[in-house]
Amino acid sequence: MRRSKKIAFPILVYFLAMLLLLTACSTKAGSGDPAGEGNTTVTMWHGLTSIDLDNMNKVVKAFEEKNPTIKMNLVYTESSEGSDQKLLTAVAGGNPPDVALFDRFKVGTWAAQGSLTDLSSMAAESGIRKEMYYPFAWEESSYQGKLYAMPMDTDSRLLFYNKDHFKEVGLDPNKPPQTIAELEAAADKLTIKEGKRFKRIGFIPWYSQGWLYTWGWAFGGEFQDAATGKITANDPKVVEALQWMTDFGQKYNVEDIAGFTSAAGTEEMDPFISGQVSMKISGNFTVKGIEKFKPDLNYGVAPIPTPTGADFTTWSGGGSAIIPKGAKNVAAAWKFLEFLGKEEGQTLLNADSQISVIDSVNDKYGYKDDPIMKEFITILPNSHNRPVIPEGQLLWNELASATEKATRGNGTPKENLDRVTETVNKALEKYDK
């Protein structure tokens, strides 16, 4: 018995020592080095699917080949308000992902509340400059002069018109309307109405992407004072745009139009695809749907008409990548954002899927040889971005409400836009303190 105890004790010590060693190794691998010794894992939350996810995987593959000590871990999170709340909770809890894909529209709100990492100094050191991108993309990625997001892709809005409908009523299918007066005249010729029912409607200003932003800028208005940052929704040109929309609704009876739009379908039943609407304002994101559901649709796109038939413009949004405040691997995360934001990453990300925020990359796709996509690219240097403010969603909601009220006869355009201006500027006061 004594002999066996003497032998058992050294064996016990040996196994305890080995257990401690294995535990220590396991702890090291699980705390900041899950990809193996010397490697860093960058976790990225995203809501990508289909071809967009395939393209992002191409970006990741190329990035990892150039940066063998950094491994990307892509985690799907639904693109919704729920995912926003999940990210906010993670930031508040001190455990956010290293990178998250993000609608640029939200940058002002999140930057103001301190939830985003300032990328300005890292961008400067990496040679990332404003001049590399379309102006609106950089502006929408920045807040109070600091860069908080890497712009990834973009879009633009134009007038879609049915060429066969144009021929049918004696309009030149190769000469879409350029002025507001020409747009009204074409809409009148194209509309077929029986009593209160539209068999076909030529145009509805506020339908699809016909937001007040669309028309306010087309009429030459501004929604924000560049010098003070104050919201100017009651700019006389924006008021003029809403007055035109209101008058249009009165001409065709806004209630009859509402009955038509409330019954409008989507996808293959989209009224432009089905031939129930002859013209509409929409974006390049509509093109894929037409190719899928009505590939033989004889249509064209053109700049959004303006009162003068000149100074054509549009507005753009798009996605971006951000580093949430409190991310653990900022340096490695920035390396990925840098790759994503330069020409190689942009080419892999956007080919056959989206419009890049870099003009030279769009040239590579052959988009400019496509008569439809060419127009969406050509307008981009003259595009606007929505005001980057902490209350961007409030401004959006208030403008939509003002449009609804004015076109339905509930207050004049000026009264409604004065109210928007006052409401949003009052909400912004707390951020000045």
N, C-alpha and C positions, 0 to 999 in steps of 0.2 A: 504493500500500500504506500509506504513512504517513497519508494522508488518511483512509482507511477506519478505521485504528486510533483516530484522534482522535474520529471519530464514534461508534465502537462503545463507547468507555469511558463517556461520559455516559449512553448508553442502558443499559449494564450497571448503572451506579450507580442509575439510576432504577428498574429492575426489582428490584434488591436491596432498595431502600428500600420499594417497594410490598409485597414479600414479607414483610418484617419487620413492616410495619403490619398486614397481614392476619393474620399469625401472632399478633400481640399481641391483636387483636380476638377471634380464635378462642379464645385462652387465657382471655380474660376471660369470654366466654360460657360456657365449659365449667367454670369454677371458681366454683360457688356461685350462678350466675345463668343457668341453662339456659333459663328461661322468657322471657328477654329482659331488657334493661336496666331496673332498677328493680323487677323481679319476683322472687319467691322461690318455688321449687318445694318442696313438702312431700311427701316420699315416705312412703306408708303401706302396710305389709304387712298382708294380710288373707287369710282363708280362706272368704270369702263366695261363695255361688252363688245362682242362681235369684232368688226374690223378695227375699231379703235383700240381694243385690248390687244389684238394681234400686232398692231403697229407699235404699241407701247412695249410689248415684249421684245420687239426688234431693237428698240432704243435701249432697253435694259441689257440685252445680249451684247450689243456693241459697246455699251458703257463698261460692263464688267470685263470685257476683253482688254479695254484700255486701262482699267483700274482693277487689277486682279486681287487687291486686298480689300475691296469693297463688294459686298454681296447685297443685292436688292431683294427685299421680301415684300411682294405686292399683296395687299389685303383688300378684298372687295368690301366696300360699304355702300349701301344704296345711296343714289343721288337724290336726297330728299331733305326736308327739314329735320327728320329724325337723325340723319347722319350728321347734320350741323350740330344738333344738340349733343350727340355722342362725342363729337370732336371738342365742343366747348367743355363738356364734363371732363374729358381727358386732359385738357389744358389746365382746368381748375384743379384737378387732382394731381397735377405734376407728372403725368404719365402719357403724354401725347405721342403720336407717331413722329418719325423724323421728317416726313414729307406728307403732304396731303394735296390732292388735286382739288381745285377750288374755282368757283365762278368769280371772274374778276369783278363783277358787279358788287360783291360783298367785301372787297378789300378795304374800302373806307370805314365800314362799320367795325370790322374785326381789328383793324389797325388802331382805331380810336379807343377801343376798349382794352388794348394792350395784349391781344391774343396772338399777334404775329411777330416773328423775328424780323428786325430791320436788316435788309440785305444790302444796303447801300455801299458799305465799305468793302464787302466781299466782291460785289459786282465791279467796283472800281479797280480793285486789285486784279481781277480776272479779265479785264478788258471788255466787260459787258457795258455797252453805252446806249443811250437813248437813240442815237442816230442809226443804230442797227435795225430798229423796228419801225413799223408804222407809228406815227405820233400818238394816235388814240390808244394803242395797245400799251405803250409805256405809261401814258397818263393814267389809264385805268388801273395799272398795277402799282401806282404810287399814291402816297397820302402825305400831304404837307411837305412835299419836296423829297420824301424818302421812299426808296423802293422796298416794297413788301411782298412782291410776288414776281414770279418769272412767267411772262406771257407765253402761251403755248399755241393757241389757234384762234381763229376769228371767223367772222361772217360779215355779210352786208345785205342791204335791202334794196330792191329795185321794183319797177312796175312790170308785172307779168301780163301779157295780153295774148288773146286767142286770134291767130292770124286768119283762120277760116271765118270767124265771126266778122272780122274786119272786112274781108272780101264780100261777104254776104250782104253787108249794108252799104257797100260802096266806099269804104275807107281803105286807104293804101296800107297794106300789111307791112310794108317796109318803111313806113313813116309813122311810128307811134307818137302819141301826143307829147309835146314838150312843155307847153304852157298849161296853166290851170284852166284857162278858157278852152283850149283844145281838148283837155281831159273831159270837161263838162259836156262839150259838144259830142264827143265820141260816146260818152256814157249815155247820152240822150238817144242817139241813133241805135245803140246796141240793146237798149232795154225793151223788153216785151212784157207788157202788163195787161192783165185782164181783170178789171174791177180792182179789188184790193190785192189780187194775187199776182206775183211775179212769175212768169214762165221763164224769163231770163232777166237778169239785172246786169246792166253794163258795168257798174262800179259802185262800191260802198267805201267811202273814205276811211272809216274806222275798222273795217273788216281785216282779219288776218294780222299783218304787221303794220296796219295803219294807225299806230299809236300817235298820241299828241307829240311825242318826241319826233316822229317821222315828219309830221307836217309843220311843226314849229320851226325845225331847222330848214325845211324846204322853203318856208316863207321868209327865211333870213333872221329868225329870232334866236335868242340865247336864253338858256335856262339858269345860268349862273354868271354872276359878275366875277370875272377873272381876277380882278384886283382885290376885292373884299371877301370873296368866297360866298357871298350872300346869294340866295336863290332868287331868280327873277322870272318866275313862271308867268308873271303878268307883263312881261316884255310886250310892247305894242305889236310886234310881228307875231308873237305866239298867240296873242288875243285875236289877231287878224286870221290866223290859221284856224282857230277854234270857231270863229264866226263863220268862216267858209264851210266848215264841217256841219255846223248847225243849220246854215241856210240850205245845204245839200239835203239834209234830212227832212227839212220842211217841204222841199220841192217834191220829193218822192213819198212823203208821209213816213215819218220815222217809225210809227207803229207797224206799218206794212213791212218795212225793212226788217224790223225786229222779228216779225213773224217768219220771214224768210230765213234769217240767220239762225233762229232758234231751231229750225228744222234741218239745218245744214249738217251734212255728214263729215266723216274724216276718211283718210286713206283713199281707197278707190271711189268713195262717195263724196270726196271733197268737191264742192260745187264748181271750182275751176276745172278740175279734171273731168267732171261729169258734164261740163258745158252749160251749167246754170249761171255762172258768173263769167263775164267776158274779160274783165281786168281785175287785178288785185295787187296790193303791195305785199311782197313776201321776200324771203331770204334764200340764199343758195341751198339751205337745208331742205327746201321744197323740191329741188331738182331730182334727187334720188327717188322720191315718191312718184313723180311723174314718169320717170324711167321704168319704175316697177309696175305701176298700175295702168299707165296709158302711154306706152313708149311711142306711139304714132301721133301723139297730140302735136298739132302744128301750132307752135307758140313761139313767142319771142320775149326778150326782156329789154328794158330800157331804163335810163335814169328816171328817178321820181320827178314828175313835172313840178315846175316852180312858177310863180306868177309871171316872171320875165322870160322863161324859156332858156335861162342861162344860170350859171352858178349852181350847177347840180351837186347834190350832196347826199349823204346817207348817214346811218349810224351803225355801230358795230359793238358786239359783245364778244364773249369767248371764255375759254378756260385758262387756268394758270396753275402753277405749282407753288406752294408756300411751305415754309418751315414754321410750324407752330411754336409759340413761346414755350420754353421749357424742354424742347427736344434734346435728347441725350447726345446725338451724333451730328452736331451742326456742321462741322467741317466736311464730313463725308457727304452729308445731305446736300451741302452747297455744291460739291463737285458734281453731283448728279444734276442739280438744277442748271449749273453752268453748261453741262453737256446738252441738256434738253433745250436750252435757250440759244445755242449756236447752230450754225448751218447744218452740220451733220445730223444732230439730234432732231432738228426741225424737219429735215428731209425724210428721215425714217418715220417720224411721228405722223406727218400729215399727208404723205403720198397716197393718192386714191381715196382719201377720206375727208380731210378738212382743208381749209385755207390756212396757210402759214401766216405768222405775223411778220415774216421777213420777205420782202418783195422778191429778192433774188431766188429764194427757194420756190416761190410760186412759178417763176419762169421755168424751172427745171421740170415741173410736172407736165408741161405742155398745156396747162390750163389756158394760156393765152392763145392757143390755136383752136380752142373750143369756143364757138360763137356765143354760147350761153355763159359759160364760166368766165370767159374773157371780160364780160361786162362787170361781173362781181369783183374781179381783181382790179380792173381799171379805175373804179370809183374809190378804192380804199384810201389813196392819199388825201382825199377830201372828206373822209369819214369823221364823224363825231363819236365821242364816248359819253355815256351818262355821267352827270356830276359825281365825283368821288367824295362823298360826304358820309358821316356816321349815320345819317337818316335817309339813305338811298331808297330803302324799301318804302318808307313813309312817303317820300316824294313820288315814287312810282304809283302808289295806291291813290294818293291825292289827285294826281293828274288824270288817272283813269276815272276817278269819281267825278272830277270836274267835267270831263268829256261826256260822261253819261248824263249828268245833270243838265248841261247846256244843250246837248242835242235833243233832250226830252223836254226842253222848255222850262226847266226848273232853275231859274236865275240866268242872267246874261253871261256870255263868255267872260267878260271883264270882271263881273262880280265873283264868279267861280274861281278865276285865276288869281284875283286879289286874295281870296280866302286861302288858296294853296300856298301862296307866297308867305302870307302871315303865319300860317300853321307850321310850315316847315322851318322857317327862320326862327320862330319861337322855340321849336324843339332843338335847334342847333345851339341856342344860347348856353345851355348847360356845358357844352364842350369847350366854351371859351373861358370857363372859370378855372 
